[in-house]
């Protein structure tokens, strides 16, 4: 049963080494190249995706009392795929029946199966990219990277941490206690990994695989059965994932119901029924604060891991590359139309302006330059479509409309002109004064940004870090040339529990989070109580239980 572990052990060893050293490493290439994935991989992936449209999604042996499916691509087409669905009690019963054998499986067996699943998911990254693209609105290149290799890296990261934590304690030992002149007491002691129980993974619409894979694979690796509850608008990427997991489980002689899909319909979600079921012992949730609060209140004794909303900020204090700064901020605001938990919303700028390599820039100069950089970035309609993608949820367009009245209009949002039937919007940029409004202190998910006037740099750092402490933040950024102020900002944002990026002007952006190096979310402010991925994210998904007896002579 350890053949899969032996096959993938080099990947596991490299992942463990990368997690320890925190340098750049990826197991799964992020470039959608035929030279890497096969010359026909792109066409084959699209063909596989198209073959699923308008048909029932096959999950052999999966509990089913009805079929559901109402996914509509933000780019226009209706997917018309139906999925097997069942009520919460039916899914729980199937998961419980499958649990004992999975809990009893050796650590190497479970880890090997998880690694094999990830390898197979990587091989179908082009199909997954199309599924992610047409359920989230991400442009294809981003859907490939974030929905495929980057998500797979995060899953592998969780598996590696799980392996490290489960093997930290030896399986057995001889315990000898001296008794003076008497014979020592000699016991043989054995330790067993015992999973918590059923794990519920609640997916989000915008990043269904990237956000779900860490919890999904951490729970599977540690011996828990998993029920995957996708967003009704983004079922397909996780249905494909569950399908691959079930296939590998069955091949290895396990009950495929170790992994279940909890598909449901908009307005008839079964999430609450699953959360409130006492059999569910682990919950991974990505989404709004309001539903996150509900989950925590109704989860009973379950261990809950969350990534929720936050208000991400940039403080602009000064720069020696004004054009590079503006271009970098413009891309961060435009990427996937701001529909990222890492996207910045607030840009704090002193009312008196800043020093730059182009001379002094007033507050208005900075605001207009950022808006102009967005215009330059999106001037080519083809590039605009590739950067902005489409809007996942129509409610985001309503949010943009409401936000227009919240400040002085610097740049208006508009559709991408060549997007056809796609639902699109470019960034809305508003100027506000921190002493006159708190409109910017609420998360306004989507392509909405505030240039916020503050008294001085110290005030900007204080307001941004305070906002992170109070409302939560996943990312923060600073542009400054004064090392003493940089040091102060590092301390302030660390106390606020938010990761800080400083003076990014090149090809890396505040939105991006690299597996095996960056801890995504810290768990230290209201934006989430867990970090993807650290030891704390996996270690509480199991318990180490001992049995002992006198050693035979």
C-alpha positions in Angstrom: 0.0 0.0 0.0 3.0 2.3 0.1 3.8 2.2 -3.6 2.2 5.6 -4.2 4.2 7.1 -1.3 7.4 5.6 -2.7 6.6 7.0 -6.2 6.0 10.5 -4.9 8.5 10.6 -2.0 11.0 12.8 -3.9 8.2 15.4 -4.3 7.3 15.2 -0.6 11.0 15.5 0.4 11.5 18.6 -1.8 8.3 20.2 -0.4 9.5 19.6 3.2 12.8 21.2 2.3 11.2 24.1 0.6 8.9 24.8 3.6 11.9 24.8 5.9 14.1 27.0 3.7 11.2 29.3 2.5 12.9 30.1 -0.8 11.3 29.9 -4.2 10.1 26.4 -5.2 7.1 24.9 -7.0 6.3 21.3 -7.7 3.9 22.2 -10.5 4.9 24.5 -13.4 2.8 27.6 -13.6 3.4 28.2 -17.3 0.6 26.8 -19.5 3.2 25.6 -22.1 2.8 22.6 -24.4 6.5 21.9 -23.9 5.7 21.2 -20.2 2.3 19.7 -20.3 2.3 18.2 -23.7 1.7 19.8 -27.2 -2.0 18.9 -27.2 -2.6 19.6 -23.5 -4.4 22.9 -24.1 -6.7 21.6 -26.8 -7.3 18.4 -24.8 -8.2 20.4 -21.7 -10.7 22.6 -23.6 -12.2 19.5 -25.2 -12.6 17.8 -21.8 -14.2 20.9 -20.4 -16.6 21.2 -23.4 -17.5 17.6 -23.1 -18.9 18.2 -19.6 -21.2 21.0 -20.7 -24.9 20.3 -20.8 -24.6 16.9 -19.2 -24.9 15.2 -15.8 -21.5 15.1 -14.0 -20.6 11.5 -13.3 -19.6 10.6 -9.8 -20.0 6.8 -9.7 -21.3 5.5 -6.3 -21.9 9.0 -4.9 -25.0 9.4 -2.8 -27.8 11.0 -4.9 -31.4 11.9 -4.2 -31.7 14.7 -6.8 -29.6 16.6 -9.3 -28.7 20.3 -9.1 -26.7 22.7 -11.2 -27.2 26.4 -12.2 -23.7 27.6 -13.1 -23.5 30.5 -15.6 -20.2 31.7 -16.9 -19.4 35.4 -16.1 -18.2 35.4 -19.7 -21.8 34.6 -20.9 -22.6 30.9 -21.6 -24.7 28.7 -19.3 -22.8 25.5 -18.3 -26.0 23.4 -18.0 -24.1 20.8 -16.0 -26.0 18.9 -13.3 -24.4 17.2 -10.3 -25.5 14.4 -7.9 -27.0 15.9 -4.7 -28.2 14.7 -1.4 -29.4 16.1 1.9 -26.9 16.7 4.7 -27.9 13.6 6.7 -27.4 11.3 3.7 -24.0 12.7 3.1 -23.0 12.5 6.8 -24.1 8.9 6.9 -22.1 8.0 3.8 -19.0 9.8 5.2 -19.3 8.0 8.6 -19.5 4.6 6.9 -16.3 5.3 4.9 -14.4 6.7 7.9 -13.1 3.7 9.8 -10.9 2.3 7.1 -9.4 5.7 6.2 -8.7 6.4 9.9 -6.9 3.1 10.2 -4.8 3.5 7.1 -1.1 4.0 7.6 0.2 7.6 7.4 2.3 6.7 4.3 -0.7 5.2 2.6 -2.8 8.4 3.1 0.0 10.7 2.1 0.8 8.6 -1.0 -2.8 8.8 -2.1 -2.9 12.6 -1.6 0.3 13.0 -3.6 -1.1 10.9 -6.4 -4.3 12.9 -6.5 -2.3 16.1 -6.7 -0.1 14.7 -9.5 -3.2 13.7 -11.5 -4.9 17.1 -10.9 -1.7 18.7 -12.3 -2.0 16.7 -15.4 -5.5 18.0 -16.1 -4.6 21.6 -15.2 -5.9 22.9 -18.6 -9.3 21.3 -18.0 -9.4 22.8 -14.5 -8.4 26.2 -15.9 -11.4 26.2 -18.2 -13.6 25.2 -15.3 -12.2 27.9 -13.1 -12.4 30.5 -15.8 -16.0 29.9 -16.6 -17.2 29.8 -13.0 -15.1 32.6 -11.4 -14.6 35.0 -14.3 -10.8 34.8 -14.0 -9.0 35.3 -17.4 -7.6 32.0 -18.7 -3.9 32.6 -17.8 -4.9 33.4 -14.2 -7.4 30.6 -14.0 -4.6 28.2 -15.1 -2.1 29.4 -12.6 -4.3 30.1 -9.5 -6.8 27.3 -10.2 -4.2 24.8 -11.2 -0.5 24.7 -10.2 -0.7 27.3 -7.5 -3.7 25.6 -5.9 -1.9 22.3 -6.2 1.2 23.7 -4.6 -1.0 24.9 -1.6 -2.5 21.4 -1.4 1.0 19.9 -1.4 2.2 22.3 1.2 -0.6 21.1 3.5 0.2 17.5 2.8 3.9 18.1 3.6 3.1 19.9 6.9 0.6 17.1 7.8 3.3 14.4 7.2 5.8 16.3 9.3 3.4 16.7 12.2 2.1 13.1 12.1 5.6 11.6 12.0 7.0 13.9 14.7 6.2 11.3 17.3 7.5 7.8 16.8 5.0 4.9 16.3 6.5 3.0 19.2 9.2 3.1 21.8 10.6 1.2 24.8 10.2 3.1 28.1 12.5 2.1 30.9 12.3 3.6 34.4 15.0 2.7 36.9 13.9 1.4 40.3 17.1 1.5 42.3 18.1 -2.0 43.3 14.8 -3.4 42.0 14.3 -4.4 38.4 13.4 -1.4 36.2 9.9 -0.9 34.9 9.9 -1.6 31.2 6.9 -0.7 29.1 6.4 -0.9 25.4 4.5 2.2 24.2 2.6 2.7 20.9 1.2 5.9 19.5 -1.6 6.1 16.9 -2.8 9.0 14.8 -6.5 9.4 15.4 -8.4 11.9 13.1 -11.1 14.2 14.5 -13.9 13.0 12.2 -15.7 14.5 9.3 -14.2 17.6 7.7 -16.4 20.1 5.9 -14.7 22.3 3.3 -16.9 25.4 2.3 -15.6 26.7 -1.0 -15.9 30.3 -2.4 -16.8 31.4 -5.9 -13.8 33.4 -6.8 -11.0 30.9 -5.9 -12.7 27.5 -5.5 -9.6 25.4 -5.7 -6.9 27.8 -4.4 -8.8 28.4 -1.2 -10.2 24.9 -0.7 -7.2 22.7 -1.4 -5.2 23.4 1.8 -8.0 22.4 4.1 -9.2 19.6 1.8 -5.8 17.9 1.6 -4.8 18.7 5.2 -7.9 16.8 6.4 -7.5 13.9 4.0 -3.8 13.4 4.9 -4.6 13.4 8.6 -7.2 10.7 8.2 -10.5 12.6 8.2 -13.2 12.0 5.6 -14.1 15.2 3.7 -17.4 16.7 2.4 -16.7 19.4 -0.1 -19.4 22.1 -0.3 -18.8 24.3 -3.3 -20.3 27.7 -4.0 -23.4 27.0 -6.2 -21.9 29.3 -8.8 -18.6 27.4 -8.9 -19.2 23.7 -8.5 -17.3 22.3 -11.5 -13.7 22.9 -10.4 -14.3 21.1 -7.1 -16.5 18.4 -8.7 -13.5 17.6 -10.9 -11.3 17.6 -7.9 -13.6 15.3 -5.9 -13.9 13.0 -8.9 -10.1 12.5 -9.1 -9.9 11.9 -5.4 -12.6 9.3 -5.5 -11.0 7.6 -8.5 -7.6 7.2 -6.7 -9.3 6.1 -3.5 -11.3 3.3 -5.3 -8.1 2.2 -7.2 -6.4 1.8 -3.8 -9.2 -0.3 -2.3 -10.9 2.4 -0.2 -14.5 3.6 -0.1 -14.8 6.5 -2.5 -17.2 8.2 -0.1 -14.2 9.3 1.9 -14.5 12.3 -0.4 -18.0 13.6 -1.1 -19.4 16.6 -3.0 -22.2 18.6 -1.3 -23.6 20.3 -4.4 -26.6 22.4 -3.9 -28.7 25.1 -5.6 -28.7 28.9 -5.1 -31.3 29.7 -2.4 -31.5 26.1 -1.2 -28.0 25.6 0.2 -27.3 22.8 2.7 -24.3 24.6 4.3 -26.1 25.4 7.5 -27.4 21.8 7.9 -23.9 20.5 7.5 -22.3 23.0 9.9 -24.9 22.3 12.6 -24.5 18.5 12.4 -22.5 17.3 15.4 -20.7 14.7 13.3 -18.8 17.5 11.5 -15.6 18.0 13.5 -13.6 20.2 11.2 -14.8 23.2 9.1 -12.7 25.1 6.6 -14.5 28.3 5.5 -13.7 31.0 3.0 -16.1 33.9 2.6 -17.8 36.9 4.3 -17.4 37.9 7.9 -21.2 37.7 8.5 -21.5 34.1 7.5 -18.2 33.3 9.2 -19.6 34.7 12.4 -22.6 32.4 11.9 -20.4 29.4 11.3 -18.4 30.0 14.5 -21.6 30.3 16.6 -23.2 27.2 15.2 -20.3 24.8 14.7 -20.5 23.2 18.1 -17.3 21.5 19.0 -15.9 21.5 15.5 -12.5 23.0 14.9 -13.1 26.0 12.5 -10.5 27.4 10.2 -11.5 30.6 8.4 -10.4 33.1 5.8 -12.7 36.1 5.8 -13.0 39.6 4.6 -10.5 42.3 5.3 -9.6 45.8 4.3 -6.1 45.8 2.7 -4.2 49.1 2.6 -1.2 50.7 0.9 0.7 53.6 2.6 2.5 55.9 0.1 5.2 57.9 2.0 7.7 58.4 -0.8 9.4 56.6 -3.6 12.5 56.6 -5.8 10.5 55.1 -8.7 7.3 57.0 -9.0 6.3 55.5 -12.4 7.1 52.0 -11.2 5.1 52.5 -8.0 2.1 53.7 -9.9 2.3 50.9 -12.5 2.6 48.3 -9.7 -0.4 49.7 -7.8 -2.4 50.0 -11.0 -1.9 46.3 -11.8 -2.7 45.3 -8.2 -6.0 47.2 -8.4 -6.9 45.9 -11.8 -6.0 42.2 -11.5 -9.1 40.1 -11.6 -11.1 43.3 -11.1 -10.1 43.5 -7.5 -11.9 40.2 -6.7 -9.1 38.9 -4.6 -8.8 38.7 -0.8 -5.3 40.1 -1.2 -6.3 43.1 -3.4 -5.6 46.5 -1.9 -8.6 48.9 -1.4 -7.2 51.9 0.5 -4.2 53.9 -0.5 -3.1 56.4 2.2 -1.3 59.5 1.0 -0.3 62.5 3.1 -2.3 65.6 2.3 0.9 67.5 1.7 2.1 65.0 -0.9 5.3 63.0 -1.1 8.9 63.1 -2.3 9.8 61.1 -5.4 12.5 60.7 -8.1 10.3 63.1 -10.2 10.2 65.8 -7.5 7.5 66.6 -5.1 4.1 65.1 -5.9 0.9 66.5 -4.3 -1.9 64.4 -3.1 -3.8 65.1 -6.3 -0.7 64.3 -8.4 -0.5 60.9 -6.8 -4.2 60.1 -7.2 -4.2 61.2 -10.9 -1.0 59.3 -11.6 -2.4 56.0 -10.2 -5.5 56.5 -12.3 -3.4 57.3 -15.4 -1.4 54.1 -14.8 -4.6 52.1 -14.7 -5.7 53.7 -18.0 -2.3 52.9 -19.6 -2.4 49.3 -18.4 -5.9 48.8 -19.7 -5.6 50.8 -22.9 -5.2 47.7 -25.0 -8.6 46.0 -24.9 -7.0 42.5 -25.2 -4.7 43.1 -22.3 -7.5 44.7 -20.3 -9.5 41.5 -20.7 -6.6 39.3 -19.7 -5.9 41.4 -16.6 -9.4 42.2 -15.4 -11.2 39.0 -16.4 -15.0 39.1 -15.6 -17.1 39.9 -12.6 -18.0 36.7 -10.8 -21.1 38.0 -9.0 -23.6 40.6 -10.3 -23.8 42.0 -6.8 -20.3 43.4 -7.4 -21.6 45.7 -10.1 -24.3 47.0 -7.7 -21.5 47.6 -5.2 -19.6 49.7 -7.7 -22.7 51.8 -8.5 -23.3 52.5 -4.8 -19.6 53.4 -4.2 -19.6 56.1 -6.8 -21.2 58.5 -4.3 -18.7 57.9 -1.5 -15.9 60.2 -2.6 -14.5 62.5 -5.3 -14.4 60.6 -8.5 -10.8 60.2 -9.8 -11.4 57.4 -12.2 -14.7 55.9 -13.1 -15.3 52.2 -13.6 -16.4 51.0 -17.0 -16.9 47.7 -18.9 -14.0 46.3 -20.9 -15.0 47.4 -24.4 -14.3 44.1 -26.2 -15.7 41.7 -23.7 -18.8 40.9 -25.6 -21.4 39.3 -23.3 -18.9 39.0 -20.4 -19.8 40.9 -17.1 -16.8 43.2 -16.7 -15.7 46.3 -14.8 -12.5 48.3 -14.6 -11.3 49.9 -11.3 -13.3 52.7 -9.7 -11.0 55.2 -7.9 -12.2 57.7 -5.4 -10.5 60.3 -3.3 -11.6 60.8 0.4 -10.3 62.5 3.5 -9.7 60.2 6.5 -10.9 63.0 8.8 -14.2 63.5 7.0 -15.4 60.0 6.3 -15.0 56.3 7.2 -16.5 55.0 4.0 -13.2 53.4 3.1 -13.1 51.4 6.4 -15.6 48.8 5.1 -14.5 46.1 2.7 -16.0 46.9 -0.7 -15.2 43.7 -2.6 -14.4 44.3 -6.2 -12.7 47.0 -8.3 -13.2 49.8 -5.8 -10.3 51.8 -4.5 -9.9 54.8 -2.2 -7.1 57.3 -2.3 -7.2 58.4 1.4 -5.8 61.8 2.5 -4.1 61.7 5.9 -2.2 64.3 7.9 1.3 62.6 7.5 3.1 59.3 6.9 2.9 58.3 10.6 -0.9 59.0 10.5 -1.2 56.8 7.4 0.7 53.9 9.0 -1.4 54.2 12.2 -4.7 54.3 10.3 -3.8 51.4 8.0 -2.5 49.2 10.8 -5.3 50.1 13.2 -7.8 49.3 10.5 -6.2 45.9 10.0 -6.4 45.2 13.8 -10.0 46.2 14.0 -11.5 45.0 10.7 -8.9 42.6 9.5 -6.4 42.6 6.6 -4.5 40.0 4.6 -2.0 42.3 2.9 -0.5 45.7 3.4 2.0 47.6 1.4 4.3 50.6 2.0 6.3 52.8 -0.4 9.0 54.8 1.4 12.6 55.8 1.2 13.1 56.5 4.9 14.5 53.5 6.7 13.5 54.6 10.2 9.9 55.0 9.0 10.1 51.6 7.2 11.2 50.0 10.5 8.3 51.6 12.4 5.9 50.4 9.7 7.2 46.9 9.9 6.6 46.9 13.7 3.1 48.5 13.4 1.8 46.0 10.8 3.4 43.0 12.6 1.4 44.1 15.7 -1.7 44.2 13.5 -1.0 40.7 12.3 -0.8 41.5 8.6 1.9 40.7 6.1 3.7 43.7 4.7 5.2 44.3 1.2 7.7 47.2 0.8 8.5 49.1 -2.3 7.2 46.7 -4.9 7.8 48.2 -8.4 8.6 45.2 -10.5 7.0 41.9 -11.5 5.8 40.9 -8.1 2.6 42.4 -6.6 1.0 42.7 -3.2 -1.9 40.4 -4.4 0.4 37.4 -4.9 1.2 34.8 -2.2 3.7 32.1 -2.9 3.3 28.6 -1.5 6.2 27.2 0.6 7.4 30.8 1.3 4.6 33.2 2.1 2.1 32.4 4.9 -1.2 33.4 3.4 -3.2 35.1 6.1 -1.6 35.2 9.6 -4.6 34.2 11.7 -3.7 37.2 13.9 -6.5 39.7 12.9 -10.2 39.4 12.0 -9.4 38.6 8.3 -9.0 34.9 9.4 -8.1 32.7 12.2 -5.8 30.3 10.3 -2.8 30.5 8.1 -2.2 28.8 4.8 -0.2 26.9 5.5 1.6 26.4 8.8 1.8 23.6 11.4 -1.2 25.0 13.4 -3.3 24.5 10.3 -2.8 20.8 10.3 -1.8 19.7 13.8 -5.3 20.0 15.3 -6.9 17.9 12.7 -5.8 14.7 14.5 -4.8 13.5 18.0 -2.0 11.2 19.0 -3.3 8.4 21.2 -1.2 5.9 23.1 -1.5 2.3 24.2 1.1 0.7 26.5 1.9 -2.6 28.3 4.7 -4.2 30.2 7.4 -5.4 27.8 7.6 -9.2 27.6 10.9 -10.6 28.9 
